[in-house]
Amino acid sequence: MNSNSQSASPDTYSHRLADIVGTTIALLTLTLPVFVIAHYTNTNVSKNPQPLTYNVQQSDK
């Protein structure tokens, strides 16, 4: 055995932390826009009434 070899524990910890951070960023990237769009769509639809339309009759000449 080589007595100068280092343990793989610190390397494994940094990879595990990077995996957790990467997964968190990926989930936020995928879910946050959906929630923001849903939030603003619901509030804007309820505040904007339908435009009024009028029926104009043409007169015969």
N, C-alpha and C positions, 0 to 999 in steps of 0.2 A: 504494500500500500504506500501511496505517496502522502507524506505527512504535511506537505505544503498545499495540498488541495483545500479549497474552501467549501463550505457547506452551500448547498443549493437553496437554502431556506430564504435568504434575503432576495434572491432573484425571483423565486416563486411568489413571494409577497408582492413585489412590484408588478409582476405580470397579473396577479389576481386583482390588485388595485386598479390597474389600467383597464382590465376587462370590466370591472364594475363601473368605472367612470365612463367608459365607452358605451356600455349598455344604457346607462342613464341618459347620456346625451342622445343616443339613437331613439330612445323612447320619447323623450321630450320633443325631438325633431318631428316625430311621426304623429304625436297626439296633440301637442299644443296648437298647431294651426287649425285642427279640426274643432277644438273647443272655442277658439277665438272666432272663427267663422260662424259657428253655431250661435255664439253669444250675440254678435252684432247683427246677424240675420234675424234673430227673434225680436230684438228691440226695434230694428228699423222697419220691419213688416208691420208691427202693431202701431207704430206712430205715423205711418204714411197712409192716409186714406185713399181710396180709389178716386180717380179724377171723375168729375161730373161730365156726363155726356148729354147733349141735347139733340132732339130730333127736329130737324128743320124741314118744314114742308115747302115744296116748290109750288109757286102759283102758276096757273095756266094763263098764257097770254093769248 
